[in-house]
C-alpha cells in the first residue's frame, strides 16, 4: 500500500489517504516549485525517470517503446522517459503532437536535450507515419494529456489517441499511461469520447480522483504511485480520501466484557413484501453478522410467518399491510413506536413499490429522530423529493445504485453513469444526507467530503448484494460510529467480504448470501496484519 498522507486534513472523518483533484495537485506542485524552490525540471526528471524504470522493469523483453507526447508537462515527462529508455539501450520512438515551437518551460528543455543527444522526435506526424509507428511490436507510452485535461481531445492529440486505440485493438500492444490515461478527467473520473485505456498508470505524489471513480477507473489499469520528491508538508488540503484497512480497523469498537446485546447496536429493518422477503432477511442477517446485538424486522403482518421461519436470530414486528403483502400507510404509528427501541433503522429492503408503502416511508422519515439507512424501494419513495430530507431530525444515509440515483435526481441514468461523482455530490447537497453511490469504487459523500472505497469486485453485480450492504452500514451506525464513517467503513468491509468470497467462488459465481458468510472473516482480517487489505496502489 502506498504511503503518503496529507497533513492538511481538518475534518472529523478519520480517513486521511488523500486522492487529489487536478487543482489540488497544481497547488501542491506550486508549493514545491514556487514555495520552497524545488525546480520544476527536477520534478519532471524524477517523474520521467519513474516511468522509464517501470517500463524497463516490466517490459524488458521488448526493445521498442513508442512515446506519444502532448505539448504540456505530461509530454515533458514522456521526453524524460524516452531519454532514460534510450540510455538503457532500448529504442525510443518519440512522436510529438505539436511543433517544437509550441513547447514551453521544462518540457521544451527536455525536448532540446533529446535533440542534442541525437534522439529523433517526429513532430506532428502524418496519419501514415503515426499508424506505421504504432503497428510495430512496441510498448505504447501515453504522455498525451496529464491531470490538467478536461473536455474533449481535438486536433493531433485526438488523432494520437484514436490511432493508439486502433493499434491496441488490432495487436493488443500494452499501454502505459503517464500520470493518468489520456481522456480521463483527473478531478471527476469522467471520460472523453476519445480516450486511451491503459494497462498500467504511473502517477506522481498522490493518486488522483479520476483513477478511482468510474468510468475513469476502467481506463487506469494497475496504478503505480511514484514519489517524485515533494515533501508531504507541502501537500494541498484534500477533500477526497481513500479508505484503507488501518483506518477502518480503528473505527470498529470491539465487544467488551461489560457489553450486552443492548449496548452493541440495535437495528430495525423495515421492509419486505410479496416476492421480496429475501431482501429484508439478508439485510437483517448481515446486520447481525456485522456485530449488532439486537436486530428485528418490521414486516407486513401477512408475511410474518415467512419471516419467522427464515430468521432464527431476528425477532419480527408484524405491521399493518395492504392485503397484498405490502406495508400499509396506517402502520406508521406502530413503526415509530417500535423504532424507539433501536439505534438505527434500515428502511426499504424488499419494500416493493406499492403507493401506501411509499407514503409510509415519507411519513416515517419526516417524524423519526433516528439515523436511517434508506435503500432499494425506500429510495424510490423519495424520487424528486430529496430536499425534504434536509428537515429530518437525524442523519440519513442513502445507498442508491446508478438507476436509483437517477430517479432520485430525476436525471437520465446515462448521465449519472457518465458523471458519477458530480451526481452523488448533487444528491448529497440537495438532501443533506450521506450518499453511498454503489458500483466500481463506491463513492461515499456528504457533498463536501468524499471517501472512495478500493475494495469489491464485479461479483457484487448480483441481486441482494445491496441489501447486505445496508445491513452492514446499519449495524455500524447502530454501534455509534459517526454516520459518514459508518457508511465508508461499511462499504469497505462489504467489498472486502466480496473479495474474500470471490477468491474461493470466483467472481462470476458470487451470490449475495456468500457475502454474509464471509463478513465474519472480513471483520476478523482487519485485525490480522498478515492478511492486509487496502488501496490497490503500488508504491514505486
N, C-alpha and C positions, 0 to 999 in steps of 0.2 A: 504494500500500500504506500502511496506517495505521501511524503510528509509535506508540511507547509501550511501553517495556519496564520491567518491574519491576526495581528494584534489590535485590530480596529473593529471589534465586534462587540457592540454595546447593548444588544437586545437581550431579552430574557431567555431566548432559546439557547439550549446547550450546544446545538450543532455549530461547529466552527471551522469546518474544512471549506474554504471559500471556493466558489465557482464564479468566474468573472464574466461580466459583460464586456463588450468592446470598449466602452467608455472607461470602465474601471481599470482595464489593462492599459489603456492610454495614459491614465493618471499615474499608474504605477511606473510605467516607462518614464514619464516626465519627471517623477520624483527621483528616479535613479539618475537620469541624464542631466536635468537642469538643477535638481535639488542638491545632489551631493557630488555631481561631476563625473559620474561613470560615463565614459564616452559611448555614444550610440554605436560606434563602429565596434567597440569591444562586445557589446551585447549581440550585435549581428554576427560577429565572428563566432561567439560561443553557440549561438543558435544554429548557424550553418554547420559548425563542427559536430554538434549533437546529431543533426540529420545525417551527415556523412558517416559518423560512427555507427549509427543504427543500420544504415544501408549496407555498409561493408561487413558488419557482423552477421546480418540476417540474409544477405543475398550475395555472398562471396563467390557462389558458383556462377553467377552472371558476370559478364565482363563489360556490360554496356548499360549505361544509365542515361535516360533522356530527361533533361531538366526543362520543364515548361515554366518560364519565368514571366511574371507580370512586371509592371513598371514601378511598383511600390516596394516597401521594405521586405515584403514576402518574396519578391523576386530577388532582392539583395541577399536574403538568406539562401536562396537557391544558388546564386552565384558563388557564395562561400562554400556551400556543399559541393558544387561542381569542382572547385579548386582542390578540395581535400580528396575527392574521388580520383581526380587526375593525378595528384601527387602520390596516391597509393598504387598507381599503375593501371587503373581501370579507365575505360573510355567514357568520357562525359560529353554528351551531345547537348549543347545548350541552345534552346530556341526561345527567343525573347519576343514578347507580344507587342513591344513598342520600339521605335527607332532609338538609337543611342542618345540622340539629342534630348529625348524626353525624360531621361533618368536624372535623378537629383540625389544629393546628400550621400549617405553611406552606401546606398545601392549603386550609385554612379561610381563611387570609389572602388567598389568590388568588381564592377564591370570593367573598369580600366585595368585592374590587376589581372583579370583574365586575359585581356589583350596583350599586356606586357609579357605574360607567360607563354603566349602563343596558343592559348586555348580559344578555339573558334567559337564565336557566338553568331548564330544566324538570326538576324533581326527581321521581324515581320515576314516570316517565310510564306511562300505561296502555299496554296492548299495541297499541291502535288508534293512539295518538299516536306510539308508537315506530315502528310499521310505516309510518305515513304519512311520518314524517321520513326514513326510510331508502329510501322509494320514489322520492325525488327524484333528480335528476341531480347528486348531491353526492359529494364525496370523504369516505370514512369514516375517521375518525381513532380508532384503537383505543387508548384510555387507560384500559381497564377494570382490567387486572391488570398489575403490574410484575414485577420479578425475584424478589419475595418469594412469588410464588404457588406452591402445590403442592396436590395433591389434585384435587378436582372442584369446578367452579363451582356455586354454588347461588343460589337466590332471583333477585333482579333482575339481578345481573351475568350469570348464566347465560342469563336471558331476553334481555339485550342481545346476547350472543354469538350465540345461536341466531337471533335476528331479523336480525342483520347477515349471517350465513351465508346465510340465505334471500334477503336482498336482493341479495347478490353473485351467487348462482346465477340469479336472475331477470334482473338487469340488468347484471351484470359491473362494478359500481362498484369503483374501486380502493380498497384498504385500506392505510393507512399505520399501522404499529404504533409505539407509544411505548415504547422500551427493549426490549420483547420481545412477541411475539404472545401475546395472551391465551389461556390454556390450556396454555402451554408451561412446563415446569419448567426454570428457568434453570440449575439445577445438574446436570441429568441429560439434558435433551432429551426426557424423557418427556412425553406429551401427554394431556390430559384428554379425556373423551368430548365435551365442549362446548369447542371451540377455534376460533379465528378465523384462517384463513390470511391472511398479509399479502403485498402486492406489494412493499413495502419496509419495513424496520425501521430506526429511528434509535435507536442505543444510545449510552450515555454512558460515557466514560473508557476502557473496555476491552470487548472482545467477551465474551459470556457462553458458557458451555459449551453451553447449550441452543440457541444459534444454529447450532452446527456438528454436533451429534450428532442423528442421525435417531431418532425421527420429527420432532423439533422443527425440525430444519433444513429440512424440507419446508415449514414454515409461515413461514419467515423472509423469503423474497424477497430483494431486494437489501439488503445490510447496510451501513448508513452509520454510521461511528464519529464521534461528536461530542465535541470537547474542551469540558468544562464548567468548567475551571479548577482541577482537583485536581492539585497537584504530584505528579510521578511518585515523588518520595521518600516519599510517604505511602501508596503502593500496598501492599496486603496481599501477603504471600507467597503465590505461586500454586503449584498442583501440576498444572495443565493448561496446555498450551502449544500454539501453532500453529506448524507447520513453515513455514519460508519459504525463499526462494531463497538469500539470503545465507548462512544457517546451513548449509544443505545443501552449498553450494559449499565452505565452509570444511572440511567433513568429508572431501571427496573427495581422496585422495592422488594426485597426478599420477604418471605413469610417468617415471622419471628415466633419464639416460644410463647409469647403472651398473646398472639393473634388468635382470633376465632373466625368462623365463617362470615360474621357480620362486619369484621374490620378489614377484610382483604378485598373488598369490592363487591357491590351488589348491582347486578344488571337485570333490567327488564327488557325482554324482546317482545315487541308488539307487532304482530303481522300474521301471516298465514291466510290462506283462502283455498277454496276448492281447486285441486290440481297443483297447488303451490305450497303444500305443507312442508316439503323438504327444505325450502329456503329458510324458514324460521327455525327449523330444527338444527340446521347447520350453523346458523348464527349463534344459537344458544349453546350448542356443544362447543363451538370454537371459543366462546367467552369463558366457559369452564376450563377448557384446555389452556387458556391464557392466564389462568390463576385467579379468576373471580371466585369468591367464596360462596356466593348465592346467585343463582340465575333462575328466573322464572319467565314463562312465556304467556303473554296475554293474547288470547286467540279466540276466534269465533266459537261460540258455545256449541254450535252444531258439529264442529270438528274436534271438540275437546278429547273425545275418546281416542282419536287417531294420535293426537299429540301425547297423551298419557302412555300409549303403547310404544311410541317411538322414543320417548325421552325418559330415561331412568333416573337421572340425577337432577332433572329440571322439573320444578313444580309448574303447574298451569293455573292461569287465571281466566276462566271462561267469561267471555264478554258477549253482550247482545249482538246478534248477527242479523243479516238481512233476510235470512231464509234461503239464500243461495250460496251460503258458505263464505260470506264476506263480513267484515266488521261493520256494524251499523253506526250511524252518527249518534244515536242515543246512548252508545256505550261510553261517551265522553266522561261523564262524572265518575263512573266506576273505574275507568282507566286512570284518571287523575288521582283518585284515592289510592289505587294500587301503586302508582308510580311514586307516591310519597314515601314508600318504604325502600326505595332504591337510590343508588348514586348516579346512575346513567341509564338512559333509555335508548335502545336500538329500535328505531321506528321505520318500518317499511318492508323488511324481508318477506317476500311471498304475499304481500298485502293484496295484490290484484288491483284492477282498475275500475272498481265499482265507484260510482259518484258519491255514495254515502261514506265509503272508506276515505275518499279524498277529502271530503268535508271534515271528517273526524281528525285527520292529520292536521289540517289547517287550524282547527279549533284547539287541538291539543298544543300545538306549537305556540299559539298565542297566549295560552294560560299556564303552561307548565314552567316551573322555575328550575328544571333540571337540565343538565347537559344532555343533548340529544344527538345521536348519530343517525342521520337521515339517509336512507338508501333505497334503491330499487323503486317500486311504485310509490313509496313515500315521497321521493323526489318529484315524480310526475304530478303529485298533488300541488306542488309549488311552481309549476311551469308558468313563467311570466309574472310570478308574484314574489320574486326574490327580495325586493325592498322591504316587504312586510317582516322579514326575519330580523331586521335591524331593531325591531321593537321588542324582541324576546328578552326575557329576564335572565337568561342563562346562555352559555355558549352553544353554538350549533356547528356540527361537523357534517358537511355534505360529501358524499362519496360517489360521484357520478362517473360513468364511462362516457365516451365521446357523444353517443346519441342522447344520453340523458342530459348532459351539459348543454347540448344544442337545444333541447326542449326547454330547459330552464331559462336559457338566454334568448329563446325564440330566434335562433340562428340556423343557417344551413349546416348540417353535420360536416359537410366537406370543408367548410370554412373553419370550423372548430378543429378538425383533424389537421389542417394546414397551419393553424395558429394556436396550438395547444396552450402555450404559456400565457399568451395575452388573453385567451378566453377564460382560463382558470382564474387569472387575476381579476378580470372584469366581473366574474361571478362573485368572487370574494368581496370585492368593493361594493357591489350592489346589495349584497345580503348581510354584510358584516360577519359572515361565517368563515370558517376554515374550510377550504375546498380541497378535496383529495381527488384529483383527476387521474383515474386509473388508466393503465396502459404501460407501454415501454418507458422505463424510467418514470414511474408515477410521480406526479407533481403534487406537493403539499404546500398550499399558500394561504396567507390571510390578506393578500393584496399588497402588502408592504414587504414581507419577508417570505422567502421561498426555500423549501428543502426538496432536494431531488433524491430519490432512492435508487441505488445501484443494484439492488437485489431483484430476483424474479427472472422469469424466462417465458418463452411463448407458450409453455404448457399451461399458464394461467388463463389462456383463452379457452375456458371451459365453463359450462354452466355451473353456478354455485360458488365459484371462487370469490366473487364479490361479497357473498353472504358470509363467508368465512372471515374475510377482512373486516366486515362490520362487527363481527363478534370479537375479534382481536382488539380493535380500536376501542370498543365499548368497555371491555374488561380493563384496559389500561387507564382509560378515563375514570372509570369507577374506583380505581386504586388511588386516585388523587393526582395523577400526572396532569400537568397543565394541558388543556385540550390540544393545543398545537403540537406539543411534544408527544402526546398520546397518539395522535394521527401519524406523525412522522415515524415514531418507533413501531407502531402497529404495521405500517406499510413495510418497513424494513424486515420485521420478523416474519410477516406473511410471505414476503418474497424469499426470505432465507429458507423457510419451510418448503417452498416450491422448488428451490434449487436442490435441497437435500432429497426431496421426493423424486425429482427428475433424474437425479444421479442413479436411482435404483429402478425407476419405472420407465424412464425415457420421457421426453417432453410430450411426444405425441400421445402417450397413453395416460397421462396425468389426469386425474379427476379430483373434484373438489374435496371429497371425503379423505383423499390421500393427504391433503394439506392439514386436516385436523389431526391425522395420525402422526404427522411429522412436527406439529407445533411443539410438543414437549422436547423433542430433540433440538429444535431450533433455539428454544429458550435455554436449554442446558448448554448448548455450544457457545453461547455468548460469554460464559464464564470459564471457558476452556481455551487457553491460549494456543494449544496445539491444533485447534480447529478454527483458524481465523476466517472471518468473512468481512468483506469490506469493498470499497470502491474498486472498480475494475480499471485501475490506473496503475501502470507500471512506472516506477521511478527509473530514470536513465542517467 
